[in-house]
């Protein structure tokens, strides 16, 4: 499970870089023209675009990494559970093999007398 934690933390830089890239390109697309100029009075009406842009960027920088960490944490816990079940199964096989070995030894010892 520690492998999943390390991978998730190392991969967070990708999500943040993707969010930064989208942030810069969305800012350029929305505000690169003269519609947001101080001399254009119609640019004041873009408050809904500003609000949506803020929500999208907040989601990309905060919510997306939280979902990523949660998903990999869940996967790590499930893999730990699978590992535990596998070790229990191996323990049962080992125990039955030990009992079989004891039976074989008892038969060999009883024939030797």
N, C-alpha and C positions, 0 to 999 in steps of 0.2 A: 504494500500500500504506500510505502514511502516513495517508491518509483513514480506513482501517479502524482504525488504531491510535488515532487521535484519537476516533473514534466509540466504540470499545470503552471507552476510558478515561472518556469523558463519561457513558457509559451505566452504568458501574459504580455510580454513585450510586443509580440506580434499583434495582439488585439489593440494595444494602445497605439501602436504605429499605424494600424489600419484606421483607427478612430481619428488620429491626427491628420492622416492623409485625406480622409473624407471631410474632416472639418475644414481644412484649407481649401479643398476644391469646392465644397458647398458655399463657403464664404465668398470665394471668388465668383462663383456662378450667381449668387444672390446680390452681392454688393459691388461687383466689378463694373457695373454700368452706372449711368448717370441717374438712375431712378432713386438712389439713396443720397443724392447730393444735397447739401444744405440749401442750394439755390433752387431746388425743385420741390415745390410745396406738395406735389402728389406723392413724394417719397415718404411723407409722414404716415401715410395710410398702410404702410407695410408692417405694422405691429404684429399682425397675425403670423407673418413669415418669420419675424424675429422670435416669437414665442415658440413656434414649431421647431425652429433651428435650435433653440436652447434645449428643448425637450429631447430632440434627436441626439444632440451632443452629450447631454447628461446620460442618456441611455447607453450610448456607445462607450463612454469612458467609465461608467460606474456599474450599470446593470449587466452589460454583456460580460465583463470579467467575473462578476458574481455568479452568473449562470454557468460560465465555463468552470469555475472552481467547484461549484456545487455538483455539476455533472461528473467531473473527474473524481471528486470525493466519493460520490455514490458508486462509481465504477470501482474505485479502490476498495471500498468496504465490501462490495459484492465479490470481488476477486479474493479478498481475505476470507470471506465465508466459504467460497469454493475450496480454497486451500485447506481450511479447517475440516471441511467434509471429506476431502481427499485423504487427509492424514488419519481421520477416524476410520475410513474404509481400509486403509493400509494396516492400521492397528488391528482390525478384526481379522484380516487375512493372516497377519503375523501370528496372532493368537491361535487361530485354527491350525496353522502350519506347525506351531509348537506342540499342540495337542496331538497332531498326527505323528510327529517325530517321537513323542513319548510312547505312543502306542506301538510304533515300530520297534523301539528300543526294548520295551517290555516283552514283545514277542520274541525278539532275538535272545534276550536274557533267559526267557523261560525255556527256549529250545536248547540252550547251552547247558542247562542243568541236567 
